[in-house]
């Protein structure tokens, strides 16, 4: 992660219901993920879904079981590292939701393909299992390739099409988390 101070994005850099405007950098406009959750959860309570960029899709998993989740809407993502390292100081590359109040929500690989190591994050895989995904690290490597390589601070966008439960919007969710003091 850059040693420069983190540049804060406003809670609503563009409408949560529309695609980025032409004034947004061309890389971000060209790299817009869509994310859709399944209508049903797995037997273990985890939430399957699909992450798509262009003609490439990856199955995904979220922890579910009452954990926080990203609400439906359009968001800016930034290439970054997780704030916490794995055993042995291993840095984890991620796509961070770059809005005040929800910066702890990420797209990253699930440690050992285990959804129960996630807390509000989305993990892609190359294939699905009865309880989640397989080859999460390989899937993230594919994502970096599709994005033209991992580059700290590079921005793209994501459209989250549905919620795990309820109908709270991105704008309301961000405002609520921001007011609660979340980073």
C-alpha positions as CSV (number, residue, x, y, z in Angstrom):
1,X,0.0,0.0,0.0
2,X,1.2,3.5,-0.7
3,X,2.8,5.4,2.1
4,X,1.0,8.6,0.9
5,X,-2.1,9.6,2.9
6,X,-5.1,7.8,1.7
7,X,-7.2,9.9,-0.6
8,X,-10.8,9.8,0.6
9,X,-13.6,9.3,-2.0
10,X,-16.8,11.2,-1.4
11,X,-19.7,8.9,-0.3
12,X,-21.2,9.3,-3.8
13,X,-18.6,10.0,-6.5
14,X,-21.3,9.2,-9.1
15,X,-24.8,7.9,-8.9
16,X,-25.1,4.5,-7.3
17,X,-27.7,3.7,-9.9
18,X,-25.8,4.6,-13.1
19,X,-22.6,3.7,-14.7
20,X,-19.6,6.1,-14.3
21,X,-19.8,9.3,-16.4
22,X,-17.5,9.9,-19.3
23,X,-15.5,12.4,-17.2
24,X,-14.3,9.4,-15.0
25,X,-11.0,8.1,-16.1
26,X,-11.1,5.8,-19.1
27,X,-9.6,2.9,-17.3
28,X,-12.3,2.9,-14.7
29,X,-15.0,3.3,-17.4
30,X,-13.6,0.3,-19.3
31,X,-13.3,-1.9,-16.2
32,X,-16.7,-2.2,-14.6
33,X,-17.4,-5.5,-12.8
34,X,-20.9,-6.7,-12.1
35,X,-21.7,-8.8,-9.1
36,X,-24.9,-10.8,-8.6
37,X,-25.7,-13.1,-5.6
38,X,-27.6,-16.3,-5.9
39,X,-31.2,-16.2,-4.7
40,X,-30.4,-19.1,-2.3
41,X,-27.7,-19.7,0.2
42,X,-25.6,-22.8,0.6
43,X,-26.5,-25.4,3.3
44,X,-23.7,-23.9,5.5
45,X,-25.3,-20.4,5.2
46,X,-22.6,-19.0,2.8
47,X,-23.8,-16.9,-0.1
48,X,-22.8,-17.9,-3.7
49,X,-22.7,-15.4,-6.5
50,X,-21.0,-14.4,-9.7
51,X,-18.5,-11.7,-10.5
52,X,-18.2,-10.7,-14.1
53,X,-15.9,-8.4,-16.1
54,X,-16.5,-8.3,-19.8
55,X,-16.9,-11.8,-21.1
56,X,-15.1,-13.4,-18.1
57,X,-17.0,-14.6,-15.0
58,X,-15.9,-16.1,-11.7
59,X,-18.1,-17.9,-9.1
60,X,-18.0,-16.1,-5.7
61,X,-18.6,-16.7,-2.1
62,X,-19.5,-14.5,0.9
63,X,-19.6,-15.5,4.5
64,X,-23.3,-14.9,5.0
65,X,-24.8,-16.1,8.3
66,X,-25.6,-12.5,9.4
67,X,-22.2,-10.9,8.5
68,X,-22.0,-7.5,6.9
69,X,-22.3,-7.4,3.1
70,X,-22.0,-4.9,0.3
71,X,-25.4,-3.4,-0.6
72,X,-26.7,-3.1,-4.1
73,X,-25.4,-0.1,-6.0
74,X,-22.4,1.2,-8.0
75,X,-19.1,1.6,-6.3
76,X,-15.5,2.6,-7.0
77,X,-12.9,-0.1,-6.3
78,X,-9.2,0.6,-5.8
79,X,-6.3,-1.9,-6.1
80,X,-4.7,-2.2,-2.7
81,X,-3.5,-4.5,0.0
82,X,-5.6,-5.8,2.9
83,X,-4.9,-3.9,6.2
84,X,-4.1,-7.2,7.9
85,X,-1.4,-9.6,6.8
86,X,-1.7,-13.4,6.8
87,X,0.6,-15.7,8.8
88,X,4.3,-15.0,8.1
89,X,3.6,-11.4,7.1
90,X,2.1,-12.4,3.7
91,X,0.4,-9.3,2.1
92,X,-3.0,-10.0,0.5
93,X,-3.8,-8.1,-2.7
94,X,-7.4,-6.9,-2.9
95,X,-9.9,-4.6,-4.6
96,X,-11.0,-2.2,-1.9
97,X,-14.5,-0.5,-1.9
98,X,-13.2,3.1,-1.9
99,X,-15.9,4.9,0.0
100,X,-15.8,6.3,3.5
101,X,-17.5,4.0,5.9
102,X,-17.0,0.8,3.9
103,X,-13.3,0.6,3.2
104,X,-13.0,-2.7,5.1
105,X,-15.1,-4.4,2.5
106,X,-12.9,-6.0,-0.2
107,X,-12.7,-8.4,-3.1
108,X,-9.9,-10.8,-2.3
109,X,-9.0,-14.5,-2.2
110,X,-10.5,-16.6,0.6
111,X,-7.8,-18.2,2.7
112,X,-7.8,-21.9,1.9
113,X,-11.0,-21.3,-0.1
114,X,-12.8,-21.0,3.2
115,X,-15.8,-18.6,3.3
116,X,-15.6,-18.5,7.1
117,X,-12.3,-16.5,6.8
118,X,-14.2,-13.6,5.2
119,X,-15.9,-10.8,7.1
120,X,-17.9,-8.7,4.7
121,X,-15.7,-9.5,1.7
122,X,-16.3,-11.2,-1.6
123,X,-14.0,-14.0,-2.7
124,X,-13.9,-15.3,-6.3
125,X,-13.0,-18.9,-7.3
126,X,-12.5,-20.8,-10.5
127,X,-15.2,-23.3,-9.7
128,X,-17.9,-24.0,-7.1
129,X,-18.4,-26.6,-4.4
130,X,-21.4,-27.5,-2.3
131,X,-20.2,-25.0,0.3
132,X,-18.3,-22.4,-1.6
133,X,-15.5,-22.0,-4.2
134,X,-12.2,-23.6,-5.3
135,X,-9.0,-22.0,-6.4
136,X,-9.6,-18.6,-5.0
137,X,-6.0,-17.4,-5.3
138,X,-5.9,-18.5,-9.0
139,X,-9.1,-16.6,-9.6
140,X,-7.7,-13.4,-8.1
141,X,-4.6,-13.8,-10.3
142,X,-6.9,-14.0,-13.3
143,X,-8.6,-10.9,-12.2
144,X,-5.3,-9.1,-12.0
145,X,-4.4,-10.3,-15.5
146,X,-7.8,-9.0,-16.9
147,X,-7.1,-5.6,-15.2
148,X,-3.7,-5.4,-16.9
149,X,-1.7,-6.3,-13.8
150,X,-1.8,-5.4,-10.1
151,X,-1.0,-1.7,-9.6
152,X,-1.5,-0.1,-6.2
153,X,-4.1,2.7,-6.5
154,X,-5.5,1.7,-9.9
155,X,-9.3,2.3,-9.9
156,X,-12.2,0.4,-11.4
157,X,-15.9,0.1,-10.7
158,X,-18.4,-2.5,-9.6
159,X,-22.2,-2.7,-9.9
160,X,-23.7,-4.9,-7.1
161,X,-27.0,-6.0,-8.5
162,X,-28.7,-7.3,-5.3
163,X,-28.6,-7.6,-1.5
164,X,-28.2,-10.7,0.6
165,X,-31.3,-9.6,2.5
166,X,-33.4,-6.4,2.6
167,X,-33.5,-3.5,0.2
168,X,-31.1,-1.0,1.8
169,X,-29.4,1.1,-0.9
170,X,-25.7,1.8,-1.2
171,X,-26.1,5.5,-0.3
172,X,-28.1,4.7,2.9
173,X,-25.7,1.9,3.9
174,X,-22.6,4.1,3.4
175,X,-24.2,7.0,5.3
176,X,-25.2,4.7,8.2
177,X,-21.7,3.1,8.5
178,X,-20.0,6.5,8.2
179,X,-22.2,7.9,11.0
180,X,-21.3,4.9,13.1
181,X,-17.6,5.7,12.7
182,X,-16.5,3.0,10.3
183,X,-13.5,3.6,8.1
